[in-house]
């Protein structure tokens, strides 16, 4: 297919790639001044109605799920020759396959990516869909305020879980698809995707795909020093007997997250040192509740973070560290999400202050306030994300306390709240963090960079 000039209002820039069923183009939405990816059904399938149906079904699934961890579909249209195309999120950082080819990933980074992939597949399962073709090249990466975030893509083989017992043809990619997927008419369920997650995990950790099933070489033999729990999890996910695999993507992902949060796990280089993005500029912002004046100056703080000092009275101020790309709106006198015992007024620094209190809004940032005296804030009340949070203790040296985390909040990232205090010092700092991904290490950095006085 020669390069077209445009698809509707989308001006074509270059071809991103081609596959058996479609070609993907990078285009520019000149009306909104925004890059998009456009996926067009291949010409040789133009008159195959079953293939057209599969193509449009992929668009419907992605549109209906609308998750942080999945490629978003913004529009669908049809060319004059009858071929459909979909307008999607442009993943400007390539794919996980590209990332693996560049060399071995730090363990913490590999587990972070695996967690986000698992969260994307969990969203699909919760919407009644099996992906059936999870592999590194189908997991895209996009720039974000906290590094590269995962976007699960290419649902061309996806099917409803309710129809899983009626597949008449084998589908998937050898090396990543489960043994039962190679049997036409095989009875599939979500554990087929768990097998594929295990295969992707194997490659992320070792740098090479697993052997044909049954897989007997644990990742730790290729990469010594891995936690035994990680070896066990990956090999169980790759079990030929699906009864021996984790029950679903959520179970698999939860176990990956637990392994990643272990205190003795080797940590990666901090994200702001790994990803030097144009918008990551260091700045300091002074907000005085007395004068309500904001000034921007150079900061000697951590690279890629903005220091946001908040003065509560003439004698005390609180400073919190916020990724500078979030520092779009500054509001004082804001209430926190309802918390037991209340927290009083504080400062909100966010991309969208109006959307801060809605789990459905894409608002990312930090809320901070000081609570006098020794107060046990319990946890945020009302379950802001509609689910039970994960609870953990935090000790950064300067601060210790409790963090409550919702890794998936409203389909648009994660929500964390923290009540911390200085060891042996009266007074509590209450923080809330909303981020597009789920980065406990970023929450810890924000807590550790907080200063009072």
DRENMIVO-614963 format. One record per residue (C-alpha): y, z, x. Coordinates in Angstrom, 2 decimals. Layout:
# DRENMIVO-614963
<lumro yy="Y" zz="Z" xx="X"/>
...
This chain:
# DRENMIVO-614963
<lumro yy="0.00" zz="0.00" xx="0.00"/>
<lumro yy="3.35" zz="-1.06" xx="1.47"/>
<lumro yy="6.15" zz="1.46" xx="1.47"/>
<lumro yy="8.07" zz="1.41" xx="-1.81"/>
<lumro yy="11.80" zz="2.02" xx="-1.92"/>
<lumro yy="11.65" zz="4.70" xx="-4.60"/>
<lumro yy="9.67" zz="6.32" xx="-7.38"/>
<lumro yy="12.17" zz="6.76" xx="-10.17"/>
<lumro yy="15.06" zz="8.76" xx="-8.77"/>
<lumro yy="13.04" zz="9.81" xx="-5.71"/>
<lumro yy="13.94" zz="7.78" xx="-2.61"/>
<lumro yy="10.93" zz="7.23" xx="-0.35"/>
<lumro yy="11.34" zz="8.23" xx="3.31"/>
<lumro yy="7.89" zz="7.79" xx="4.84"/>
<lumro yy="4.18" zz="8.06" xx="4.20"/>
<lumro yy="2.65" zz="11.49" xx="4.79"/>
<lumro yy="-1.00" zz="10.51" xx="4.45"/>
<lumro yy="-3.66" zz="8.61" xx="2.53"/>
<lumro yy="-7.05" zz="9.51" xx="1.13"/>
<lumro yy="-9.80" zz="7.91" xx="-0.92"/>
<lumro yy="-8.02" zz="8.49" xx="-4.20"/>
<lumro yy="-4.30" zz="8.72" xx="-3.43"/>
<lumro yy="-1.42" zz="8.20" xx="-1.02"/>
<lumro yy="1.22" zz="10.88" xx="-0.44"/>
<lumro yy="4.82" zz="10.00" xx="0.37"/>
<lumro yy="7.74" zz="12.08" xx="1.57"/>
<lumro yy="10.74" zz="11.40" xx="-0.66"/>
<lumro yy="14.22" zz="12.73" xx="-1.27"/>
<lumro yy="15.53" zz="13.84" xx="-4.62"/>
<lumro yy="19.10" zz="12.61" xx="-4.12"/>
<lumro yy="20.24" zz="14.20" xx="-7.37"/>
<lumro yy="19.24" zz="17.70" xx="-6.25"/>
<lumro yy="19.39" zz="16.94" xx="-2.50"/>
<lumro yy="15.86" zz="18.23" xx="-1.95"/>
<lumro yy="12.74" zz="16.82" xx="-0.24"/>
<lumro yy="9.58" zz="16.36" xx="-2.30"/>
<lumro yy="6.07" zz="15.02" xx="-1.80"/>
<lumro yy="4.90" zz="12.28" xx="-4.18"/>
<lumro yy="1.19" zz="11.72" xx="-4.69"/>
<lumro yy="0.30" zz="8.27" xx="-6.08"/>
<lumro yy="-3.11" zz="7.18" xx="-7.34"/>
<lumro yy="-4.62" zz="4.53" xx="-5.05"/>
<lumro yy="-4.44" zz="0.91" xx="-6.26"/>
<lumro yy="-8.22" zz="0.43" xx="-6.29"/>
<lumro yy="-8.52" zz="3.18" xx="-8.93"/>
<lumro yy="-5.71" zz="1.88" xx="-11.15"/>
<lumro yy="-8.06" zz="0.84" xx="-13.97"/>
<lumro yy="-10.62" zz="3.63" xx="-13.69"/>
<lumro yy="-9.76" zz="5.84" xx="-16.65"/>
<lumro yy="-12.00" zz="8.70" xx="-15.51"/>
<lumro yy="-10.21" zz="8.81" xx="-12.14"/>
<lumro yy="-6.82" zz="8.67" xx="-13.84"/>
<lumro yy="-7.90" zz="11.55" xx="-16.06"/>
<lumro yy="-8.97" zz="13.58" xx="-13.02"/>
<lumro yy="-5.65" zz="12.83" xx="-11.31"/>
<lumro yy="-3.63" zz="13.99" xx="-14.31"/>
<lumro yy="-5.86" zz="17.01" xx="-14.81"/>
<lumro yy="-5.02" zz="18.12" xx="-11.26"/>
<lumro yy="-1.33" zz="17.92" xx="-12.14"/>
<lumro yy="-1.86" zz="19.89" xx="-15.35"/>
<lumro yy="-3.76" zz="22.66" xx="-13.59"/>
<lumro yy="-1.12" zz="23.04" xx="-10.89"/>
<lumro yy="1.69" zz="22.97" xx="-13.44"/>
<lumro yy="0.05" zz="25.56" xx="-15.70"/>
<lumro yy="-0.86" zz="28.00" xx="-12.93"/>
<lumro yy="2.58" zz="27.82" xx="-11.22"/>
<lumro yy="1.73" zz="30.29" xx="-8.45"/>
<lumro yy="3.33" zz="31.18" xx="-5.13"/>
<lumro yy="0.05" zz="30.28" xx="-3.42"/>
<lumro yy="-0.44" zz="26.83" xx="-5.00"/>
<lumro yy="1.42" zz="23.55" xx="-4.55"/>
<lumro yy="3.86" zz="23.19" xx="-7.44"/>
<lumro yy="4.06" zz="20.04" xx="-9.57"/>
<lumro yy="7.63" zz="19.30" xx="-10.67"/>
<lumro yy="7.14" zz="16.03" xx="-12.53"/>
<lumro yy="4.61" zz="13.34" xx="-13.48"/>
<lumro yy="5.28" zz="9.69" xx="-14.31"/>
<lumro yy="3.56" zz="6.30" xx="-14.41"/>
<lumro yy="4.28" zz="3.18" xx="-12.33"/>
<lumro yy="4.67" zz="-0.25" xx="-13.99"/>
<lumro yy="1.08" zz="-1.11" xx="-12.97"/>
<lumro yy="-0.20" zz="1.92" xx="-14.87"/>
<lumro yy="-0.89" zz="4.21" xx="-11.91"/>
<lumro yy="0.24" zz="7.82" xx="-12.36"/>
<lumro yy="2.08" zz="9.79" xx="-9.71"/>
<lumro yy="3.06" zz="13.43" xx="-9.39"/>
<lumro yy="6.11" zz="14.96" xx="-7.72"/>
<lumro yy="5.14" zz="18.07" xx="-5.76"/>
<lumro yy="6.32" zz="20.68" xx="-3.30"/>
<lumro yy="6.83" zz="19.27" xx="0.20"/>
<lumro yy="4.88" zz="21.33" xx="2.74"/>
<lumro yy="6.96" zz="20.77" xx="5.87"/>
<lumro yy="4.64" zz="22.60" xx="8.28"/>
<lumro yy="1.52" zz="20.47" xx="7.87"/>
<lumro yy="-1.85" zz="22.00" xx="7.06"/>
<lumro yy="-4.13" zz="24.76" xx="8.27"/>
<lumro yy="-6.25" zz="22.02" xx="9.88"/>
<lumro yy="-3.26" zz="21.05" xx="12.02"/>
<lumro yy="-2.68" zz="24.69" xx="12.92"/>
<lumro yy="-6.28" zz="25.27" xx="14.01"/>
<lumro yy="-6.23" zz="22.16" xx="16.20"/>
<lumro yy="-3.34" zz="23.59" xx="18.23"/>
<lumro yy="-5.42" zz="26.48" xx="19.51"/>
<lumro yy="-6.86" zz="29.85" xx="18.63"/>
<lumro yy="-4.76" zz="31.90" xx="16.22"/>
<lumro yy="-3.98" zz="35.59" xx="16.73"/>
<lumro yy="-6.43" zz="37.57" xx="14.62"/>
<lumro yy="-3.73" zz="39.16" xx="12.46"/>
<lumro yy="-2.23" zz="35.74" xx="11.73"/>
<lumro yy="-5.61" zz="34.23" xx="10.87"/>
<lumro yy="-6.32" zz="37.08" xx="8.46"/>
<lumro yy="-2.86" zz="36.76" xx="6.90"/>
<lumro yy="-3.43" zz="33.07" xx="6.22"/>
<lumro yy="-6.91" zz="33.78" xx="4.89"/>
<lumro yy="-5.51" zz="36.43" xx="2.55"/>
<lumro yy="-2.96" zz="34.00" xx="1.14"/>
<lumro yy="-5.60" zz="31.27" xx="0.71"/>
<lumro yy="-7.81" zz="33.77" xx="-1.11"/>
<lumro yy="-4.93" zz="34.77" xx="-3.36"/>
<lumro yy="-4.39" zz="31.12" xx="-4.29"/>
<lumro yy="-8.05" zz="30.65" xx="-5.17"/>
<lumro yy="-7.99" zz="33.92" xx="-7.12"/>
<lumro yy="-5.14" zz="32.53" xx="-9.23"/>
<lumro yy="-7.22" zz="29.44" xx="-9.99"/>
<lumro yy="-10.24" zz="31.53" xx="-10.94"/>
<lumro yy="-8.10" zz="33.70" xx="-13.20"/>
<lumro yy="-7.01" zz="30.50" xx="-14.96"/>
<lumro yy="-10.63" zz="29.43" xx="-15.43"/>
<lumro yy="-10.78" zz="26.81" xx="-12.67"/>
<lumro yy="-13.13" zz="26.23" xx="-9.72"/>
<lumro yy="-11.49" zz="24.34" xx="-6.82"/>
<lumro yy="-14.71" zz="22.84" xx="-5.33"/>
<lumro yy="-13.02" zz="21.38" xx="-2.22"/>
<lumro yy="-11.49" zz="24.23" xx="-0.23"/>
<lumro yy="-11.07" zz="23.20" xx="3.40"/>
<lumro yy="-8.36" zz="23.54" xx="6.09"/>
<lumro yy="-6.83" zz="20.12" xx="5.39"/>
<lumro yy="-6.40" zz="21.05" xx="1.71"/>
<lumro yy="-4.41" zz="24.19" xx="2.58"/>
<lumro yy="-0.82" zz="23.24" xx="3.31"/>
<lumro yy="1.90" zz="25.24" xx="5.06"/>
<lumro yy="5.56" zz="25.53" xx="4.15"/>
<lumro yy="8.49" zz="27.16" xx="5.93"/>
<lumro yy="9.50" zz="30.47" xx="4.37"/>
<lumro yy="11.74" zz="33.42" xx="5.26"/>
<lumro yy="8.76" zz="35.20" xx="6.81"/>
<lumro yy="7.09" zz="32.34" xx="8.63"/>
<lumro yy="4.62" zz="29.80" xx="7.30"/>
<lumro yy="3.32" zz="30.42" xx="3.79"/>
<lumro yy="0.15" zz="28.97" xx="2.34"/>
<lumro yy="0.02" zz="26.40" xx="-0.45"/>
<lumro yy="-3.47" zz="25.57" xx="-1.74"/>
<lumro yy="-3.54" zz="21.87" xx="-2.64"/>
<lumro yy="-5.71" zz="18.90" xx="-3.65"/>
<lumro yy="-7.43" zz="19.94" xx="-6.86"/>
<lumro yy="-8.94" zz="16.48" xx="-7.38"/>
<lumro yy="-12.44" zz="17.98" xx="-7.70"/>
<lumro yy="-11.35" zz="21.06" xx="-9.66"/>
<lumro yy="-13.22" zz="21.80" xx="-12.88"/>
<lumro yy="-13.14" zz="24.33" xx="-15.66"/>
<lumro yy="-15.49" zz="27.26" xx="-15.12"/>
<lumro yy="-16.75" zz="26.72" xx="-18.67"/>
<lumro yy="-17.99" zz="23.25" xx="-17.65"/>
<lumro yy="-19.56" zz="24.39" xx="-14.38"/>
<lumro yy="-23.14" zz="24.01" xx="-15.57"/>
<lumro yy="-22.63" zz="20.35" xx="-16.48"/>
<lumro yy="-21.56" zz="18.68" xx="-13.23"/>
<lumro yy="-23.44" zz="15.41" xx="-12.93"/>
<lumro yy="-22.40" zz="14.43" xx="-9.40"/>
<lumro yy="-22.16" zz="16.24" xx="-6.10"/>
<lumro yy="-18.57" zz="16.91" xx="-5.05"/>
<lumro yy="-16.93" zz="18.56" xx="-2.07"/>
<lumro yy="-16.76" zz="18.19" xx="1.70"/>
<lumro yy="-19.88" zz="18.73" xx="3.84"/>
<lumro yy="-19.50" zz="21.76" xx="6.06"/>
<lumro yy="-17.24" zz="23.52" xx="3.57"/>
<lumro yy="-18.98" zz="23.09" xx="0.22"/>
<lumro yy="-21.69" zz="25.46" xx="-0.93"/>
<lumro yy="-25.36" zz="24.42" xx="-0.83"/>
<lumro yy="-25.53" zz="24.32" xx="-4.63"/>
<lumro yy="-22.67" zz="21.80" xx="-4.74"/>
<lumro yy="-24.87" zz="19.19" xx="-3.06"/>
<lumro yy="-27.27" zz="19.23" xx="-6.02"/>
<lumro yy="-26.19" zz="16.93" xx="-8.90"/>
<lumro yy="-26.29" zz="18.91" xx="-12.10"/>
<lumro yy="-26.29" zz="22.17" xx="-10.16"/>
<lumro yy="-25.14" zz="25.32" xx="-11.90"/>
<lumro yy="-21.87" zz="26.29" xx="-10.19"/>
<lumro yy="-19.63" zz="29.31" xx="-10.54"/>
<lumro yy="-16.75" zz="30.91" xx="-8.63"/>
<lumro yy="-19.11" zz="31.91" xx="-5.82"/>
<lumro yy="-19.17" zz="28.26" xx="-4.73"/>
<lumro yy="-15.51" zz="28.67" xx="-3.84"/>
<lumro yy="-16.34" zz="31.95" xx="-2.09"/>
<lumro yy="-18.71" zz="30.01" xx="0.18"/>
<lumro yy="-15.87" zz="27.60" xx="1.01"/>
<lumro yy="-13.55" zz="30.54" xx="1.71"/>
<lumro yy="-16.16" zz="31.83" xx="4.14"/>
<lumro yy="-16.28" zz="28.44" xx="5.88"/>
<lumro yy="-12.49" zz="28.32" xx="6.18"/>
<lumro yy="-12.49" zz="31.92" xx="7.45"/>
<lumro yy="-15.07" zz="31.00" xx="10.09"/>
<lumro yy="-12.88" zz="28.16" xx="11.36"/>
<lumro yy="-9.65" zz="30.18" xx="11.25"/>
<lumro yy="-11.23" zz="32.95" xx="13.31"/>
<lumro yy="-13.29" zz="30.91" xx="15.79"/>
<lumro yy="-11.45" zz="27.59" xx="15.91"/>
<lumro yy="-14.54" zz="25.66" xx="14.85"/>
<lumro yy="-16.26" zz="25.05" xx="11.49"/>
<lumro yy="-19.57" zz="26.79" xx="10.77"/>
<lumro yy="-22.89" zz="25.06" xx="11.34"/>
<lumro yy="-24.98" zz="23.68" xx="8.49"/>
<lumro yy="-26.43" zz="26.38" xx="6.24"/>
<lumro yy="-27.99" zz="28.76" xx="6.82"/>
<lumro yy="-25.25" zz="29.99" xx="9.18"/>
<lumro yy="-26.76" zz="32.48" xx="11.62"/>
<lumro yy="-24.20" zz="32.69" xx="14.45"/>
<lumro yy="-21.63" zz="35.40" xx="13.61"/>
<lumro yy="-17.99" zz="34.66" xx="14.46"/>
<lumro yy="-18.01" zz="37.65" xx="16.82"/>
<lumro yy="-20.43" zz="35.87" xx="19.13"/>
<lumro yy="-17.93" zz="33.03" xx="19.55"/>
<lumro yy="-14.88" zz="35.31" xx="19.61"/>
<lumro yy="-15.90" zz="38.70" xx="21.03"/>
<lumro yy="-14.15" zz="41.83" xx="19.88"/>
<lumro yy="-13.96" zz="41.08" xx="16.16"/>
<lumro yy="-14.40" zz="43.98" xx="13.73"/>
<lumro yy="-18.06" zz="44.17" xx="12.63"/>
<lumro yy="-16.86" zz="44.26" xx="9.02"/>
<lumro yy="-15.32" zz="40.81" xx="9.47"/>
<lumro yy="-18.54" zz="39.32" xx="10.81"/>
<lumro yy="-20.46" zz="40.81" xx="7.91"/>
<lumro yy="-17.98" zz="39.55" xx="5.32"/>
<lumro yy="-17.89" zz="35.97" xx="6.60"/>
<lumro yy="-21.67" zz="35.69" xx="6.96"/>
<lumro yy="-22.20" zz="37.13" xx="3.48"/>
<lumro yy="-19.74" zz="34.60" xx="2.04"/>
<lumro yy="-21.72" zz="31.84" xx="3.79"/>
<lumro yy="-25.05" zz="33.02" xx="2.43"/>
<lumro yy="-27.28" zz="30.30" xx="0.97"/>
<lumro yy="-28.19" zz="32.76" xx="-1.78"/>
<lumro yy="-25.03" zz="33.09" xx="-3.82"/>
<lumro yy="-26.19" zz="36.46" xx="-5.16"/>
<lumro yy="-25.56" zz="37.77" xx="-1.63"/>
<lumro yy="-21.96" zz="36.52" xx="-1.54"/>
<lumro yy="-18.90" zz="38.51" xx="-2.64"/>
<lumro yy="-18.65" zz="38.30" xx="-6.43"/>
<lumro yy="-15.45" zz="36.26" xx="-6.53"/>
<lumro yy="-12.37" zz="35.23" xx="-4.57"/>
<lumro yy="-10.55" zz="38.47" xx="-5.38"/>
<lumro yy="-13.37" zz="40.60" xx="-4.00"/>
<lumro yy="-13.46" zz="38.49" xx="-0.83"/>
<lumro yy="-9.67" zz="38.61" xx="-0.44"/>
<lumro yy="-9.46" zz="42.36" xx="-1.01"/>
<lumro yy="-11.99" zz="42.91" xx="1.78"/>
<lumro yy="-10.04" zz="40.64" xx="4.14"/>
<lumro yy="-6.88" zz="42.59" xx="3.35"/>
<lumro yy="-8.62" zz="45.91" xx="4.05"/>
<lumro yy="-9.85" zz="44.64" xx="7.42"/>
<lumro yy="-6.39" zz="43.35" xx="8.29"/>
<lumro yy="-4.69" zz="46.65" xx="7.49"/>
<lumro yy="-7.00" zz="48.68" xx="9.74"/>
<lumro yy="-4.83" zz="50.58" xx="12.26"/>
<lumro yy="-6.89" zz="49.47" xx="15.26"/>
<lumro yy="-6.69" zz="45.74" xx="14.48"/>
<lumro yy="-4.92" zz="43.80" xx="17.28"/>
<lumro yy="-1.54" zz="42.70" xx="15.97"/>
<lumro yy="0.09" zz="39.31" xx="16.36"/>
<lumro yy="3.46" zz="38.65" xx="17.93"/>
<lumro yy="6.08" zz="39.55" xx="15.28"/>
<lumro yy="6.84" zz="36.67" xx="12.92"/>
<lumro yy="10.51" zz="36.42" xx="13.90"/>
<lumro yy="9.45" zz="35.72" xx="17.50"/>
<lumro yy="6.83" zz="33.14" xx="16.45"/>
<lumro yy="8.97" zz="31.17" xx="14.05"/>
<lumro yy="12.45" zz="30.17" xx="15.21"/>
<lumro yy="13.93" zz="28.63" xx="12.09"/>
<lumro yy="17.49" zz="27.35" xx="11.70"/>
<lumro yy="18.41" zz="29.90" xx="9.05"/>
<lumro yy="17.25" zz="32.90" xx="11.02"/>
<lumro yy="20.52" zz="34.07" xx="12.49"/>
<lumro yy="21.26" zz="37.64" xx="13.42"/>
<lumro yy="24.19" zz="39.23" xx="11.61"/>
<lumro yy="25.50" zz="42.62" xx="10.59"/>
<lumro yy="26.95" zz="43.31" xx="7.17"/>
<lumro yy="28.94" zz="46.45" xx="6.48"/>
<lumro yy="29.18" zz="47.45" xx="2.84"/>
<lumro yy="31.36" zz="50.46" xx="2.01"/>
<lumro yy="31.08" zz="52.01" xx="-1.41"/>
<lumro yy="34.55" zz="53.44" xx="-0.94"/>
<lumro yy="36.33" zz="50.22" xx="-0.05"/>
<lumro yy="33.71" zz="47.70" xx="-1.24"/>
<lumro yy="34.48" zz="45.54" xx="1.81"/>
<lumro yy="31.87" zz="43.30" xx="3.46"/>
<lumro yy="32.30" zz="42.11" xx="7.05"/>
<lumro yy="29.97" zz="39.93" xx="9.13"/>
<lumro yy="29.67" zz="40.46" xx="12.88"/>
<lumro yy="27.15" zz="39.86" xx="15.64"/>
<lumro yy="24.25" zz="42.29" xx="15.72"/>
<lumro yy="22.18" zz="43.72" xx="18.53"/>
<lumro yy="19.29" zz="44.35" xx="16.13"/>
<lumro yy="15.90" zz="42.67" xx="16.03"/>
<lumro yy="16.08" zz="38.86" xx="16.32"/>
<lumro yy="15.87" zz="37.14" xx="12.94"/>
<lumro yy="16.91" zz="40.23" xx="10.97"/>
<lumro yy="20.26" zz="41.13" xx="9.48"/>
<lumro yy="21.42" zz="44.74" xx="9.72"/>
<lumro yy="22.91" zz="45.84" xx="6.41"/>
<lumro yy="24.70" zz="49.23" xx="6.70"/>
<lumro yy="25.47" zz="50.92" xx="3.37"/>
<lumro yy="28.01" zz="53.78" xx="3.36"/>
<lumro yy="27.41" zz="56.35" xx="0.64"/>
<lumro yy="30.19" zz="58.75" xx="1.58"/>
<lumro yy="32.51" zz="59.48" xx="4.47"/>
<lumro yy="29.80" zz="61.21" xx="6.47"/>
<lumro yy="26.61" zz="59.28" xx="5.72"/>
<lumro yy="25.44" zz="55.70" xx="5.67"/>
<lumro yy="22.09" zz="53.94" xx="5.45"/>
<lumro yy="21.23" zz="50.76" xx="7.31"/>
<lumro yy="18.30" zz="48.54" xx="6.34"/>
<lumro yy="16.99" zz="45.42" xx="8.06"/>
<lumro yy="16.66" zz="42.32" xx="5.89"/>
<lumro yy="15.60" zz="38.76" xx="6.82"/>
<lumro yy="18.94" zz="36.97" xx="6.88"/>
<lumro yy="17.79" zz="34.20" xx="4.53"/>
<lumro yy="17.49" zz="36.84" xx="1.78"/>
<lumro yy="21.05" zz="38.07" xx="2.35"/>
<lumro yy="22.71" zz="35.89" xx="-0.27"/>
<lumro yy="23.94" zz="38.48" xx="-2.77"/>
<lumro yy="25.12" zz="42.07" xx="-2.16"/>
<lumro yy="25.53" zz="44.58" xx="-4.96"/>
<lumro yy="26.27" zz="48.30" xx="-4.83"/>
<lumro yy="25.70" zz="50.85" xx="-7.56"/>
<lumro yy="22.45" zz="49.20" xx="-8.62"/>
<lumro yy="19.54" zz="51.14" xx="-10.09"/>
<lumro yy="16.06" zz="50.89" xx="-8.64"/>
<lumro yy="13.09" zz="49.86" xx="-10.70"/>
<lumro yy="12.33" zz="52.97" xx="-12.81"/>
<lumro yy="10.79" zz="55.63" xx="-10.59"/>
<lumro yy="9.55" zz="59.09" xx="-11.43"/>
<lumro yy="12.38" zz="61.56" xx="-10.90"/>
<lumro yy="14.96" zz="58.76" xx="-10.64"/>
<lumro yy="16.65" zz="57.56" xx="-7.48"/>
<lumro yy="20.30" zz="57.11" xx="-8.39"/>
<lumro yy="22.51" zz="54.22" xx="-7.31"/>
<lumro yy="21.86" zz="52.11" xx="-4.25"/>
<lumro yy="22.42" zz="48.78" xx="-2.56"/>
<lumro yy="20.62" zz="45.57" xx="-3.46"/>
<lumro yy="20.50" zz="42.65" xx="-1.00"/>
<lumro yy="18.65" zz="39.71" xx="-2.54"/>
<lumro yy="18.45" zz="35.98" xx="-3.05"/>
<lumro yy="19.02" zz="36.47" xx="-6.79"/>
<lumro yy="20.34" zz="39.84" xx="-7.92"/>
<lumro yy="20.10" zz="38.94" xx="-11.60"/>
<lumro yy="16.39" zz="38.23" xx="-11.27"/>
<lumro yy="15.58" zz="41.35" xx="-9.26"/>
<lumro yy="14.22" zz="43.32" xx="-12.22"/>
<lumro yy="12.06" zz="40.48" xx="-13.57"/>
<lumro yy="8.58" zz="39.98" xx="-12.11"/>
<lumro yy="8.74" zz="36.36" xx="-13.28"/>
<lumro yy="11.85" zz="35.53" xx="-11.21"/>
<lumro yy="11.82" zz="34.24" xx="-7.63"/>
<lumro yy="14.10" zz="36.95" xx="-6.27"/>
<lumro yy="13.45" zz="38.24" xx="-2.74"/>
<lumro yy="15.22" zz="41.02" xx="-0.92"/>
<lumro yy="15.54" zz="44.76" xx="-0.32"/>
<lumro yy="16.84" zz="47.66" xx="-2.41"/>
<lumro yy="17.72" zz="50.94" xx="-0.66"/>
<lumro yy="19.05" zz="54.33" xx="-1.64"/>
<lumro yy="19.16" zz="57.88" xx="-0.27"/>
<lumro yy="17.80" zz="60.75" xx="-2.35"/>
<lumro yy="19.15" zz="64.16" xx="-1.26"/>
<lumro yy="16.70" zz="66.95" xx="-0.55"/>
<lumro yy="12.92" zz="66.81" xx="-0.51"/>
<lumro yy="11.81" zz="64.72" xx="-3.47"/>
<lumro yy="8.33" zz="63.46" xx="-4.28"/>
<lumro yy="9.16" zz="60.19" xx="-6.00"/>
<lumro yy="5.56" zz="59.60" xx="-6.94"/>
<lumro yy="5.44" zz="55.87" xx="-7.49"/>
<lumro yy="7.54" zz="53.35" xx="-9.30"/>
<lumro yy="7.09" zz="53.86" xx="-13.01"/>
<lumro yy="6.30" zz="51.27" xx="-15.61"/>
<lumro yy="4.13" zz="49.16" xx="-13.27"/>
<lumro yy="6.80" zz="46.51" xx="-12.46"/>
<lumro yy="4.09" zz="43.92" xx="-11.87"/>
<lumro yy="1.83" zz="44.88" xx="-14.76"/>
<lumro yy="-1.06" zz="45.97" xx="-12.54"/>
<lumro yy="-2.12" zz="49.02" xx="-10.57"/>
<lumro yy="-0.61" zz="49.14" xx="-7.06"/>
<lumro yy="-2.34" zz="49.63" xx="-3.76"/>
<lumro yy="-1.27" zz="52.86" xx="-2.05"/>
<lumro yy="-1.04" zz="53.45" xx="1.68"/>
<lumro yy="0.61" zz="55.88" xx="4.06"/>
<lumro yy="3.10" zz="54.65" xx="6.63"/>
<lumro yy="4.26" zz="56.20" xx="9.91"/>
<lumro yy="6.67" zz="54.15" xx="12.00"/>
<lumro yy="7.55" zz="57.01" xx="14.34"/>
<lumro yy="11.05" zz="57.35" xx="12.92"/>
<lumro yy="9.85" zz="57.44" xx="9.30"/>
<lumro yy="6.76" zz="58.56" xx="7.46"/>
<lumro yy="5.82" zz="58.49" xx="3.81"/>
<lumro yy="4.07" zz="56.44" xx="1.15"/>
<lumro yy="4.10" zz="52.76" xx="0.25"/>
<lumro yy="2.92" zz="51.31" xx="-3.07"/>
<lumro yy="2.19" zz="47.58" xx="-2.99"/>
<lumro yy="1.52" zz="44.86" xx="-5.55"/>
<lumro yy="0.24" zz="41.88" xx="-3.45"/>
<lumro yy="0.56" zz="39.53" xx="-6.45"/>
<lumro yy="3.54" zz="40.17" xx="-8.71"/>
<lumro yy="4.28" zz="37.77" xx="-11.53"/>
<lumro yy="2.93" zz="34.80" xx="-9.58"/>
<lumro yy="6.01" zz="34.72" xx="-7.34"/>
<lumro yy="5.15" zz="36.86" xx="-4.33"/>
<lumro yy="4.64" zz="40.58" xx="-3.80"/>
<lumro yy="6.48" zz="43.80" xx="-4.61"/>
<lumro yy="6.47" zz="46.97" xx="-2.49"/>
<lumro yy="8.15" zz="50.33" xx="-2.97"/>
<lumro yy="8.35" zz="53.11" xx="-0.39"/>
<lumro yy="9.45" zz="56.73" xx="-0.28"/>
<lumro yy="9.92" zz="57.80" xx="3.34"/>
<lumro yy="11.55" zz="60.64" xx="5.25"/>
<lumro yy="12.21" zz="61.63" xx="8.82"/>
<lumro yy="9.60" zz="64.02" xx="10.16"/>
<lumro yy="10.95" zz="67.54" xx="9.76"/>
<lumro yy="14.24" zz="66.39" xx="8.20"/>
<lumro yy="15.26" zz="66.92" xx="4.58"/>
<lumro yy="16.15" zz="63.87" xx="2.52"/>
<lumro yy="14.24" zz="60.84" xx="1.27"/>
<lumro yy="14.95" zz="57.13" xx="1.59"/>
<lumro yy="13.64" zz="55.03" xx="-1.28"/>
<lumro yy="13.12" zz="51.30" xx="-0.62"/>
<lumro yy="11.94" zz="48.31" xx="-2.61"/>
<lumro yy="10.92" zz="45.00" xx="-1.03"/>
<lumro yy="10.21" zz="41.74" xx="-2.82"/>
<lumro yy="8.96" zz="38.87" xx="-0.66"/>
<lumro yy="7.55" zz="35.37" xx="-1.26"/>
<lumro yy="4.30" zz="36.25" xx="0.52"/>
<lumro yy="2.40" zz="39.46" xx="1.09"/>
<lumro yy="3.29" zz="40.86" xx="4.52"/>
<lumro yy="2.62" zz="44.59" xx="4.95"/>
<lumro yy="3.81" zz="44.23" xx="8.55"/>
<lumro yy="7.18" zz="42.96" xx="7.32"/>
<lumro yy="7.49" zz="45.95" xx="4.97"/>
<lumro yy="6.73" zz="48.23" xx="7.92"/>
<lumro yy="9.39" zz="46.47" xx="10.02"/>
<lumro yy="11.98" zz="46.98" xx="7.28"/>
<lumro yy="11.05" zz="50.65" xx="6.97"/>
<lumro yy="11.04" zz="51.14" xx="10.74"/>
<lumro yy="14.46" zz="49.53" xx="11.07"/>
<lumro yy="16.07" zz="51.80" xx="8.48"/>
<lumro yy="18.65" zz="54.25" xx="9.79"/>
<lumro yy="20.58" zz="57.05" xx="8.06"/>
<lumro yy="23.71" zz="58.79" xx="9.32"/>
